[in-house]
Amino acid sequence: MNRRRNWLLRKYGFAAEEIPFEPDGSLSLVFDLNEMWARSHPERFPVDVNHADKEGLLRVPGFGLVTVGRVLKRRREGRMHSIADVGKPGKRLTKAARYVTFGRAVSLSTLPARFRIRRAAAHGT
């Protein structure tokens, strides 16, 4: 069994039929499997960081086991208000910011600049 597929099954709670495959039946070598699943299930997002269970948080692209553990611990200490409360800004949390809320509607324009996604110049922005 592919190591990435096995990880999603054992650590992230995915069912075998939920693993996203390429049209030829292979696993993507280009895209994150968790993000592929999230993009094909927009009805499951955004996830409210302050209320979601562990399984729901593990479905958020960019959240791993350590981040989810940190979220659950910090929630016991009080409400989180932004992605900056989850951890240091970086590629993974920037990705996660697109899939989460903090108990209220969040406009992308209200995200701190370090968490906004930069669009390629080729796309006209």
Backbone hydrogen bonds, N-H to C=O, Kabsch-Sander energy under -0.5 kcal/mol:
donor,donor_aa,acceptor,acceptor_aa,energy
6,N,2,N,-2.6
7,W,3,R,-2.1
8,L,4,R,-1.9
9,L,5,R,-2.0
10,R,6,N,-3.0
11,K,7,W,-2.6
12,Y,7,W,-1.1
14,F,8,L,-2.3
18,E,15,A,-2.0
19,I,15,A,-0.6
19,I,16,A,-1.1
22,E,26,S,-3.7
25,G,22,E,-2.6
36,M,32,D,-2.3
37,W,33,L,-2.1
38,A,34,N,-2.3
39,R,35,E,-2.6
40,S,36,M,-1.3
41,H,38,A,-1.3
44,R,41,H,-2.0
45,F,42,P,-1.5
47,V,99,Y,-2.6
49,V,47,V,-0.8
49,V,101,T,-2.7
51,H,48,D,-1.5
52,A,48,D,-2.7
57,L,53,D,-2.3
58,L,54,K,-2.2
59,R,55,E,-0.7
59,R,56,G,-0.7
60,V,57,L,-1.5
63,F,60,V,-2.2
64,G,62,G,-0.6
68,V,64,G,-2.7
69,G,65,L,-2.1
70,R,66,V,-2.2
71,V,67,T,-2.6
72,L,68,V,-2.6
73,K,69,G,-2.0
74,R,70,R,-2.9
75,R,71,V,-2.4
76,R,72,L,-1.1
77,E,73,K,-0.8
77,E,74,R,-0.6
78,G,74,R,-1.0
85,D,82,S,-1.6
86,V,83,I,-1.3
87,G,83,I,-1.0
94,T,90,G,-2.2
95,K,91,K,-2.0
96,A,92,R,-2.4
97,A,93,L,-2.1
98,R,94,T,-0.6
98,R,95,K,-1.1
99,Y,96,A,-2.4
100,V,97,A,-0.6
101,T,47,V,-2.4
102,F,104,R,-0.7
110,T,107,S,-1.7
111,L,108,L,-1.2
115,F,112,P,-2.5
116,R,112,P,-0.6
116,R,113,A,-1.2
123,H,120,A,-1.9
124,G,121,A,-1.9
125,T,120,A,-0.8
